[in-house]
Amino acid sequence: MFRRLYADLPTSGKIDLTDLPVTRKPDLMDGFDDWLTIRSPSLEKARAHLSDMDNVGVPVGDVAVFQTSGTSGEPAVIVLPSAFVEYYFGIMMARFERYHWAMIRDLRKRGVRVTITGGNGHFAGNGFNKLVQSVNPRLAKGLGLTFVEAEQPINRLVETVNAIPDVAWIVTYPSMLSILVREKEAGRLRIEPALFSTGGETLTSDLQARALHAFPSLEYGIADFYGCTECLALSFTCSHGRKHLNEDWVILEAVDEAMRPVPDGTLSDTVLLTVLANEAQPFIRYDLGDCVRFHTDACPCGSPFRSFDVEGRQATLVRVGEVTLSPLVFDLDHDQARRVQLVQTGEKGFEVRIQLAEGVSEKRVFDDVIAAVQRVFHDNGLTDVSVAASDAPPAFTPSGKFHEVVPLKSAGARNMI
């Protein structure tokens, strides 16, 4: 595949990274069997493996196989070499400061780590935990890994988590953290974790502050990580709360719409990922679709690796005519609803889906939420947008993420992982 992609490059002893073409998920998946540096598994064999939930975390020969959620199209099949578990933990532990080692030792004494992510597929959240249990049971036992499915009804999820003794650390998505915060505020969730780790979505400062208030037990706060199934060891969070790029294993280019580099301090239109820790499935200048901003100053932690902020994904933006809105501008919280979701059904059409709390007026909640959504559109000059109540329940992505705002899918949308 890459021989074909690079066929037109000039003959030279030196090729700059920016000389290489950008790659995207649909094109790579179309040529999957020519993409891998190994010839097993084939795409057919990989998909057969992924079709059986009993195979989650089970290696295929010398490789592990996962899938992305395919939120905006075909899921990607991700192949990791057998050594990746050692890569991952080696890379991340090499970044630990004394603070991190002390924290890990303390968390192990306090209790178990619980991962709450999607359980209906071979996704990295659940799959990587099971892979570690398969290839290194001693390491898995030391980490105290426990998995809880995010898709189950909230009351059952709360019962499950409450029944786990000594929950010290929870790993989940920000959207699930928001649900846990509401359940804690309502007095239904009784756990007292010392740390939350989040990733896979944007963690807002408002949610972070609310979580810290709801869980006074969070001695180590909330560590927000940035990674993806294609590169689990993409970054690390330092003791000052900054995300640092693992630059000796990963290249991340912040670029504009024309794929030209943007200077540090400028928000990118997307990022191009090159992974140096996967010799089985090369990712070279792979368009992730994330919007990032590299810091212009050195981090107080002293790390030589660049730090950055992630400000969302192109595929999560809501587009109404010529107006583009971040999903964060919509305040969908309601004290009489367990979940609220805004779904774009057409260019100027939206519907509201609600999972109500018990014994409340459905009409009142819908009216309140619809009015709040309409105010956002009005404030942005959009007066001809329809917002209607829907009988459909709020839906999860295949990987177990809950998006409060679901934009209209378009043919031009970037691959959302």
N, C-alpha and C positions, 0 to 999 in steps of 0.2 A: 504493500500500500504506500509506504513512504518513499519507496523507489519511484513510484509513479508520481507522487505529489511533488517530489524534488527534481523531476526529470529536466525541468527548464532552468534550473539554477546554473549559474556560470561555473565552469571548472575553476576551482580555486583551492588553495591550501587553507583558506580561512573564510568561513561563512558566519555572518552575524545572525543572532537569533531572529532579529527583525527581518532578515531576508527570507525566512521560512513562512510558508502560507499558514493562515489561521485554519484550525480544524474545528468541526462542530459535530455534535452527537449524531444527528441523522445520517451524515455522510459516513462517519466511522462505523455506525451500526450496520449500514448497508454493505460494508465490506469487512464485516467482523472476522471472517475466517482468514482474511489476508492482513488483518490488523495485528493480531497477536504474534509475538515472536516465537511462540510454540504452536504446534498444530493440534493440540488437544487441550481443552475441549473445543469441539466445533460449536457453532451457535446452536445447532440442533440438539447436541448433547447437553449444552449448558441450559437451554430452555426446558428440556426434559427434567433435568435436575431441579430447576427452580419451580417446576410445577408441583412438586411434592413437598408439603410443609414438614414432613419428617426429616427432610434433608437440610433444614436451616442450620447453618454453621458447620455442616459436614463437608470436609474437603472433597474435591474431585481429583483423585490422584494426588499430584503435588501442588495443586492450586486451590484457593477458595473462590467461590462464585457468589456475588451479591447482585442485587438489582436496585436501580433508582426508582422513585415513585412514578415517574412519567407523568407528572402533573400537567405538562403542556404537550404531551405527545407520547411517542413510544418510549417505554422504559429502557435505560441503558443497562447492559450486562457488564458488570465489573469483575475482572479477574485479578486476584492478588497472588503473588508467589508465596510459596510455603514459608519463606523466611520473614514474611511481612509482620507477623506477630512480634518477632524479635526486633525488627526495624522500628515498629511503632513504639514499643515500650522503651527501647534504647534511645530513640530520638527524644521522646518526651522526658525521660528521666535525666537525660543530659542537660536539659534546660532548667531543671529544678534548682531553685535557690534554697538556702537553709530553711527559709520559711515554709516551702512546700514539703520538704522532708519531715519537718516537725508536724505539719498539718496532717500528712498522710498517716504518720504513726499514731497521732491522737485520734483520728477518725476510725482507724482499725480497732482501737481500744473501745471506742464508744459504741460501735455496732456495725451494721451492714450498709452496703451501697445498693440503692434501688434504681433501676433504669425503667422509666415509663415512656415507651415509644410504641410505634406501630408493630403489631404482632401478626398482621395478615399477609405477610410476604417475606421474602429473603432480603430484608433491609438491614443496613449496617447497625442500627441501634441494638436490635435483638441478635442479629446474625453474628456480629463480631464477638459479643459476649459468649455465645455458644461455641464459636470457633476457638476462643481462648480455653473454654472448658474442655474442648475436644483435644487440642494439641498440647495444652499445658495445664492439667487439672490443678496442680499445686499452686500455680500463679492465680488461677481463678478462685481457688479457695481462700488464698491470702487477700484477694480483693473483696471478698464477700459479695459476689455478684448475685443479685436477685432481679428478675424481670417481671414487669406488670404491663399488661396490654392497655394501650391508651384508648382503644376504640370502645371499650365496654361502657355501659351506662355509668354516669357519675356516681350514683349512690353505691353501686357495686364496687367501683374503683376505690372509693373512699373506704368502704368496709375492708377491702383487700389490703390497702395500705395500712389502715389502723391495726390490722391483725398481725402485721410484721413486727416482731419485737426489735427494739433498739435500732430504728432507722436513723442513721447518722448522716447520710449523704444521698441526695436524689439527683439523678441525671435525667433531663427531659427537655422538651421544647418550651420556648417562652409562652406559646399558646396554652400548653398544659399547666405551666406555672401559674398563669392567670386564673385558671380553674381552681388549682390548689389553694391559691390565695383567697378566693371567694369562699371556698369550703372551710378554710381556717377561720375567716372572719365570721362565718355563720355558726361556728362552734361544732361543726360536724367532723372536721378533720382534727385528730388529736396528736399527731406526731410532732416531735420537736427536733428537727434535723439541725445539724451545725453548718451544713453547706448545701447549696444548690449549684449544679453545673448545668448550663443551658447552651443550646446550639441549634443550628438548622433554620432559625428564623431571626428576625430583628428583636432584640431586647430593648425596650424603651426605658428611659430614665424614670418615667412615671410608674411603670410596672415594677421596676427595681426598688423604688422607694416604698411602694405599697407592700411588696413582699417582705422587705426588711422590717416594716412596722407590724405586719401580721405574724411574722415568725421572729420574735425576739431571741429565739435560740440560735439564730444564724451567726455564730461566732466568727465563721470564716466567710460570711457574706454570700455573694452570687458570682461565680466564675463563668463568664460568657465566652464560649469557645467558637472558633470559626473553622469549619472543615467541610468536607463533602465526601460522598462515597468514593469518588475518584481519587481522593487524597485525604485520608483520615488524619494524617500527621501534618496538616497544612500550616498550623500556627499553634502558639502556646500563649497563655495569659500569665503575665508576670505579677509580682507582689504589689505592683502599683495599678493593676487592673487593665493594663494595655495589652492589646493583641500584637504579638510579634510573629513575623514570618520566619519559618524554618528555612532560611535562605541557603543553607548548605544542602538541602534536600528538595527544595521547591523554588521555582521561579514564578513570580506573579507579576504580570505586566498590567498596570492601570492604563487604559486606553480610552480614546473617544469613539464616536460612532464610526469613524473612518479607520479605526484600529491604529491610530497614531498615539504615541505616548503622551500622557498628561503629566505636568509637573507635580511634585509633592505639594500637598495642600489643596489640590484641585479634585473635585469629585469626578470619578470616572463614569463613563457610560457602561462599561463592562470591564472584565478582567480576563486575561489570557493565562491559563495554567499550564506549566510544564513541570512534570513530576520526575524526579531523579531517583525515586525509591521503588520503582516498579519495572523490573526488566521483562515482565511477561506481557504487559499491555501498555505500550507507550502513549502517554498523553503529552503532546507537544503543541504549545500555543493553542490550547483548547479553550473555546469561548464558554465561560461559566455563566455570564449574564449578571454578575453581581456588580453593584456600585460601591466602590471603596474610595477612601481618601487616606493617603499616606501622610503621616505626621512630618512636619518640617523640623522638629526639634528632637534632640536625643532624649531617650526615656530616663527618668531618674533611677531606674533599677540598674542601669549600667550595661544592659545587654547591647552588643554590637549589631543585633539584628533589627531591621527597620520595624516600626510599629505603625498600625493603621486602624481606621474605623470602618465598619461595614454599615452601609446606610440603606440596605434593601436590595431587591432584585428587580430587574427590568420586567420580568414576567408577573410581578405582583402589582404593578402600577395600574390604576384605573384610568382608562382613556374615554372621554366623552366629547366627541367632536374634536375640537382643537385644544381642549383642556385636559391636562394630565394631573391626576391626584395621587398622592401617596395614600395607602390604606390606613396610615396612622392618623389621618385627619378625621376619621370617623370614630366617634365615641359611641360604641354599641353596648356599653355596660348598662345593665338594668338590675335593680335590687330584687326584682320579682322574676328573673329569668336565670336559668342555669347556663344556657348557651344562646348567643344571638349571632346570626350570620347574615351578611348582605351579599347577595349573588347578582352579578350583572348578567342579564338575559338578552340584552340587545345593546346597540350603541347608546341609546338613551332610556333603557328599561332596566329596572332593578326589582328584586323581590327580597323580602325579609323572612328569614326562617328562625323560629324560636323554639327552644326547649324550655317550657315554663316550669317554675317552681310549683309545688303542690298548692291547690286551693286559691289560685289568684285569677284575676279577670284577664282572659286572653285579649279581649278588645283593647283594654287600657294599655297593656304592655305593647301591643303592636302599634297603637296610636302614638305612644310616647317615642318609640324607636323610629318610626317612619317620620315623625316631625323632626327629630334630631338629624336624620339623614338629609331630609329636604333642606334644613337650614344650612348644612355644609354645601350642598349644590347651589343654593341661592347666594351664599357668601362668595362663591366662585363664579358668579355670573351665569349660572345654568338654571334657567327658569322653566324649561320644557322637558324636564326629566320626570318619568313616572316611577313611583316606588309603591309596590303593592305587597300585601300580606300573602304568605304562602302557607299551605298546609304541609308542605314537605318538611321533614326534620333536617336540622343542620347536619352537614356531611363532613366526613374526614377525607383527607387524601389517602391514597393507597398505603402510604408509609406511616399513617397514624397521626399526621399533623392536622391540627384544626385551624384553618384559616378563617378569621372573622370576616374578611372581605375576599370574595372570589371574583376576580376580573373576568371579562369576556375573553375567551381564547381566540387568538387570531393567527392566521397563517404566517404572519411575520414575527410572531413572538419568539424570543430566544429560548433555547433549551433550558427548562427549569428542572433542577434535579431534586 
